[in-house]
Amino acid sequence: MVGSRRPKVVHLTSVHGPNDTRIAQKECASLASEGYDVVLVAPGQPENLPPGVRHHALEPPRNRFERFTRTIFDVYCAARHERADVYHFHDPELIGVALALRLRGARVVFDVHEDVPRDIETKPWLPAAVRPVVSGIAARVLKAAERCFSAIVPATPTIANGFRHPKTVVVRNYPRLEDLVSDEQRAPFAQRPMTALYLGSISVLRGVEQSVAAMADARIPSHARLVLAGPFESSELRMAMTAIPGWERVDYLGTVARATIPSLLANARMGLVLFQPAPNHDHAMPTKFFEYMAAGLPVVASRTLEAYRDIVERHECGILVDPADVEQIAAAMARLFSDPLEAAAMGARGRDAVFGRYEWANEARNLLGLYREMIA
């Protein structure tokens, strides 16, 4: 503790909302439960913040230009107002804010969710000819700025390899055991509706086109449905998907409340993780993959992603496919729909693998250990 008061930690984001699972439900919650005074500075309104976490609300930006200007300035003003012992920021666009806080003597932690230079190479809003230039600039900025931060918290070991900071602590996006779907909630596979589930942001690079097209395959049972739960990358993409054969068998839910996700997981027969080949996807490990496993769902996953491939092969908890091959995807889905015993067995192996291995408690210890060292 700092003197007679609780150390204050302020998490900063201009991109993510206050309901973000990694930021609010995992990192902020773990710090608050350890006794830290935790504030989350984020645009929008929270759905249900963890106990002990206070939200410093910002007005959501109306467009990307406003986010890069007004929202970043608002984040800086909020950070100054909160007077924290540690500032923990989550977006590369806030590096300037972090450096300004560091110049004032604050401890600053950079939480790196993505391989930033590689992520820039896939940004659809940047002209293709400009992306390599911007990616190179980002790599140089990161290299120059990292030495100024108090610590780096990458989401995967691969991202960590891009940094040389002596306080680089990997904190993976594994699920919390308290979020697991209970045995009482999960109906036997044969009694569940014929549903394939995709959770998360919906984009071309995350395989939405192939997922929808697979539903038109004759091998998929006529009453099967694909449930998409998350925001589309753009309204144009959503309109384009409605013209693809297979869309008539899609239930699009949009962004769903966190409280409804267990029910979706408990009533599905499989989870889809069909990330397309992209520089930033090579070693990606998004939360949804482990949420499917934790819920006992078999996964239909991209064989091109090394991290997924190793886990699926080691635990035999799903089917690997070429994410660009609609026929392979449809065949995998049809197999799981038609054989609930096999689907249940795969799901059970995945669920068993989560306990003690792919769970948040292990990652929380890494995060809390870093904080104890910094505060001391």
C-alpha positions in Angstrom: 0.0 0.0 0.0 1.0 3.6 -0.6 1.1 5.3 2.8 -2.2 4.7 4.6 -4.3 4.5 1.4 -5.0 2.0 -1.3 -2.9 2.3 -4.4 -5.0 3.7 -7.3 -4.9 2.1 -10.7 -6.5 3.8 -13.7 -7.1 1.8 -16.9 -7.3 3.9 -20.1 -8.9 3.1 -23.4 -10.3 5.1 -26.3 -11.2 2.1 -28.4 -12.8 -0.4 -26.1 -16.0 0.1 -24.2 -16.4 -0.3 -20.4 -17.8 -3.9 -20.9 -14.6 -5.2 -22.5 -14.0 -8.7 -21.1 -10.2 -8.5 -20.8 -10.1 -5.0 -19.4 -13.1 -4.7 -17.1 -14.1 -8.3 -16.2 -10.6 -9.7 -15.9 -7.8 -7.2 -15.2 -9.8 -4.5 -13.4 -11.8 -7.1 -11.5 -8.6 -8.9 -10.4 -6.9 -5.7 -9.2 -10.0 -4.5 -7.3 -10.3 -7.9 -5.6 -6.7 -7.5 -4.5 -7.5 -4.2 -2.8 -6.5 -1.7 -5.4 -8.6 1.4 -6.0 -9.5 0.8 -9.7 -11.0 3.3 -12.2 -11.8 2.5 -15.8 -11.7 5.4 -18.2 -13.6 4.4 -21.3 -16.2 5.7 -23.8 -19.8 4.6 -23.4 -21.8 3.2 -20.5 -21.0 0.0 -18.6 -23.4 -3.0 -18.5 -22.3 -4.3 -15.1 -18.9 -3.4 -13.7 -17.2 -5.7 -11.3 -17.3 -4.8 -7.6 -14.8 -2.2 -6.6 -14.4 -0.8 -10.2 -15.5 2.8 -10.9 -16.2 4.0 -14.4 -15.0 7.4 -15.5 -17.3 7.9 -18.5 -16.3 9.5 -21.8 -18.6 10.5 -24.6 -18.3 7.9 -27.4 -16.7 9.2 -30.6 -19.0 9.5 -33.7 -16.2 8.5 -36.1 -12.6 7.6 -36.3 -11.4 11.2 -36.7 -13.2 12.2 -33.5 -11.7 9.2 -31.7 -8.2 10.2 -32.8 -8.7 13.8 -31.6 -11.3 14.6 -29.1 -11.5 11.1 -27.4 -7.7 10.9 -27.0 -7.7 14.4 -25.4 -10.6 13.4 -23.1 -8.7 10.3 -22.0 -5.7 12.5 -21.1 -7.8 14.9 -19.2 -9.5 12.1 -17.3 -6.2 10.5 -16.5 -4.9 13.8 -15.1 -8.0 14.2 -13.0 -7.8 10.8 -11.5 -4.2 11.2 -10.2 -3.3 7.5 -10.2 -0.3 5.6 -8.9 -0.4 3.5 -12.0 -1.9 4.2 -15.4 -2.6 1.0 -17.5 -3.4 1.9 -21.1 -4.8 -0.5 -23.8 -4.5 1.2 -27.2 -1.5 2.2 -29.3 -3.2 5.5 -30.2 -2.8 6.4 -26.5 1.0 6.2 -26.6 1.2 10.0 -26.7 -1.0 10.2 -23.6 1.1 7.6 -21.8 4.3 9.4 -22.6 2.8 12.7 -21.3 1.8 11.0 -18.1 5.3 9.4 -17.8 6.9 12.8 -18.1 4.9 13.8 -15.1 6.4 11.0 -13.1 3.6 8.5 -13.3 4.0 4.7 -13.6 2.6 3.6 -17.0 1.8 0.1 -18.2 1.2 -0.7 -21.9 -1.3 -3.6 -22.3 -0.7 -4.9 -25.9 -3.7 -6.8 -27.2 -2.4 -7.2 -30.8 0.8 -7.3 -32.8 0.5 -3.6 -33.6 2.6 -3.4 -36.8 1.1 -6.6 -38.3 -2.4 -5.4 -37.3 -2.0 -2.2 -39.2 -1.2 -4.3 -42.4 -4.8 -5.6 -42.3 -6.7 -2.3 -41.6 -9.4 -1.9 -44.3 -9.7 1.8 -43.7 -6.1 2.4 -44.7 -5.2 2.3 -48.4 -3.3 -0.9 -49.2 -0.3 1.1 -50.6 0.0 3.0 -47.3 -0.3 0.1 -44.9 3.4 -1.0 -45.1 4.6 2.5 -44.5 2.3 3.1 -41.5 3.2 -0.4 -40.2 7.0 0.5 -40.4 6.4 3.8 -38.6 4.4 2.0 -35.9 7.2 -0.5 -35.3 9.8 2.3 -34.9 7.5 4.3 -32.5 7.0 1.2 -30.4 10.7 0.5 -30.2 11.5 4.0 -29.2 8.6 4.4 -26.8 8.8 1.0 -24.9 11.8 2.0 -22.9 9.8 4.9 -21.4 7.0 2.6 -20.0 7.1 1.1 -16.5 6.0 -2.3 -17.9 4.6 -4.1 -20.9 1.7 -6.6 -20.7 1.3 -8.5 -23.9 -1.7 -10.8 -24.5 0.4 -13.6 -26.1 4.0 -14.8 -26.0 4.4 -14.0 -29.7 3.5 -10.4 -29.1 5.9 -10.4 -26.1 8.8 -11.4 -28.4 8.5 -8.0 -30.1 9.6 -6.2 -26.9 12.8 -6.0 -25.0 11.5 -4.3 -21.9 12.9 -6.0 -18.7 9.4 -5.9 -17.2 7.4 -7.7 -19.9 4.8 -10.0 -18.4 2.5 -12.1 -20.6 -1.2 -12.0 -19.5 -3.3 -14.3 -21.8 -7.0 -14.0 -22.5 -8.0 -17.2 -20.8 -11.6 -17.5 -19.4 -12.6 -17.0 -15.8 -13.9 -20.2 -14.1 -16.8 -18.2 -12.6 -17.9 -17.5 -16.2 -18.1 -21.1 -17.2 -21.5 -22.5 -18.2 -22.6 -24.9 -15.4 -23.5 -28.5 -16.0 -27.1 -27.6 -15.1 -27.3 -25.0 -17.8 -26.0 -27.2 -20.6 -28.5 -29.5 -22.2 -27.4 -32.8 -23.8 -26.1 -32.2 -27.3 -28.9 -34.3 -28.9 -31.5 -32.1 -27.3 -30.0 -28.8 -28.3 -31.2 -26.8 -31.4 -29.1 -27.3 -34.5 -27.0 -24.2 -33.9 -23.5 -23.1 -34.8 -22.3 -20.1 -32.8 -19.9 -17.3 -33.6 -19.2 -14.7 -30.8 -17.3 -11.5 -31.3 -16.6 -8.8 -33.9 -17.7 -9.8 -37.4 -15.3 -9.1 -40.3 -14.0 -10.5 -43.5 -10.8 -11.5 -41.9 -12.7 -13.4 -39.2 -14.3 -15.6 -41.8 -17.9 -14.3 -41.9 -18.2 -14.9 -45.6 -17.2 -18.5 -45.4 -19.3 -19.1 -42.3 -22.5 -17.8 -44.0 -21.7 -19.6 -47.3 -21.3 -22.9 -45.6 -24.8 -22.8 -44.3 -26.0 -23.2 -47.9 -24.3 -26.5 -48.3 -26.7 -29.5 -48.8 -24.9 -31.5 -46.1 -26.1 -29.0 -43.4 -29.4 -30.1 -41.9 -32.3 -28.0 -43.3 -33.3 -26.7 -39.9 -29.8 -25.8 -38.7 -29.0 -22.2 -37.9 -25.8 -20.1 -37.7 -26.0 -17.5 -34.8 -23.8 -14.4 -35.2 -23.5 -12.5 -31.9 -21.4 -9.4 -32.3 -21.1 -6.1 -34.2 -20.3 -6.1 -38.0 -17.1 -4.4 -39.0 -19.3 -2.1 -41.2 -22.8 -1.7 -42.4 -21.6 -2.3 -45.9 -20.3 -5.7 -44.9 -23.6 -6.6 -43.3 -25.5 -5.7 -46.5 -23.1 -7.7 -48.6 -23.6 -10.8 -46.4 -27.4 -10.7 -46.8 -26.8 -11.3 -50.5 -24.9 -14.6 -50.0 -26.7 -17.9 -50.2 -26.9 -19.2 -46.7 -27.9 -15.9 -45.1 -31.5 -17.0 -44.9 -30.3 -19.6 -42.3 -28.5 -17.0 -40.2 -29.8 -15.4 -36.9 -27.9 -12.1 -36.5 -28.2 -10.9 -32.9 -25.9 -7.9 -33.1 -24.0 -6.9 -29.9 -25.4 -9.0 -27.0 -25.3 -8.3 -23.3 -22.6 -10.2 -21.4 -25.3 -11.8 -19.3 -26.9 -13.6 -22.4 -23.7 -15.2 -23.5 -23.8 -18.3 -21.2 -27.3 -19.1 -22.6 -26.0 -18.9 -26.2 -23.1 -21.2 -25.3 -25.2 -23.6 -23.4 -27.6 -24.1 -26.4 -25.1 -24.3 -29.3 -23.6 -27.5 -30.8 -20.3 -25.9 -31.9 -18.3 -22.7 -31.9 -16.7 -21.2 -35.0 -13.2 -19.6 -35.1 -12.5 -19.2 -38.8 -9.9 -16.5 -38.8 -8.4 -16.0 -42.3 -4.7 -15.9 -42.9 -3.4 -12.5 -42.0 -0.1 -11.2 -40.5 -1.7 -10.5 -37.1 -3.6 -13.8 -37.0 -0.6 -16.2 -37.1 -0.4 -16.5 -33.3 -3.7 -14.9 -32.3 -5.6 -16.3 -29.2 -8.9 -14.5 -28.9 -11.1 -15.1 -25.9 -13.9 -16.7 -27.8 -11.8 -19.8 -28.6 -11.4 -20.5 -24.9 -15.0 -19.5 -24.1 -16.2 -22.2 -26.5 -13.8 -24.8 -24.9 -14.9 -23.8 -21.3 -18.5 -24.2 -22.3 -17.9 -27.7 -23.6 -18.4 -26.8 -27.2 -16.3 -28.5 -30.0 -14.6 -25.9 -32.2 -14.4 -25.6 -35.9 -11.1 -23.7 -36.2 -8.6 -22.5 -38.7 -5.7 -24.9 -39.3 -3.6 -22.0 -40.5 -3.4 -20.6 -36.9 -0.6 -22.2 -35.1 -1.8 -21.6 -31.6 -5.3 -23.0 -32.3 -3.9 -25.9 -34.3 -1.7 -27.1 -31.4 -4.5 -26.9 -28.8 -7.1 -28.6 -31.0 -4.7 -31.4 -32.0 -3.4 -31.9 -28.4 -6.8 -32.1 -26.8 -8.8 -33.4 -29.7 -11.5 -30.8 -28.9 -12.6 -29.9 -32.4 -12.1 -30.0 -36.2 -9.4 -28.1 -38.1 -10.2 -26.7 -41.5 -8.8 -24.5 -44.2 -10.7 -21.3 -43.3 -11.0 -20.3 -47.0 -12.5 -23.6 -48.1 -16.3 -23.4 -47.7 -16.7 -27.1 -48.5 -14.3 -28.1 -45.7 -16.1 -25.9 -43.2 -19.5 -27.2 -44.2 -18.3 -30.8 -43.9 -17.0 -30.2 -40.4 -20.2 -28.5 -39.4 -22.3 -31.3 -40.9 -20.2 -33.9 -39.0 -20.8 -32.2 -35.7 -24.5 -31.6 -36.3 -25.0 -35.3 -37.4 -23.1 -36.9 -34.5 -24.0 -35.4 -31.2 -22.0 -38.0 -29.3 -18.8 -37.1 -31.0 -19.5 -33.4 -30.6 -20.2 -33.9 -26.9 -17.0 -35.9 -26.5 -14.9 -33.3 -28.2 -16.5 -30.6 -26.1 -15.9 -32.5 -22.9 -12.2 -32.9 -23.7 -11.9 -29.1 -24.4 -13.7 -28.2 -21.2 -11.4 -30.6 -19.1 -8.4 -29.0 -20.7 -9.4 -25.5 -19.6 -9.2 -26.3 -15.8 -5.8 -25.6 -14.4 -4.3 -24.8 -17.8 -6.2 -22.2 -19.8 -7.9 -20.3 -17.0 -7.7 -16.7 -15.9 -6.6 -17.4 -12.4 -3.1 -18.2 -13.6 -2.9 -15.0 -15.7 -4.3 -12.9 -12.8 -1.3 -14.1 -10.6 1.1 -12.8 -13.3 -0.7 -9.4 -13.4 -0.9 -9.0 -9.7 2.8 -10.1 -9.2 3.8 -7.3 -11.6 1.8 -4.7 -9.7 3.2 -5.8 -6.4 6.6 -5.3 -7.8 5.8 -1.9 -9.3 4.0 -0.6 -6.2 6.8 -1.8 -3.9 
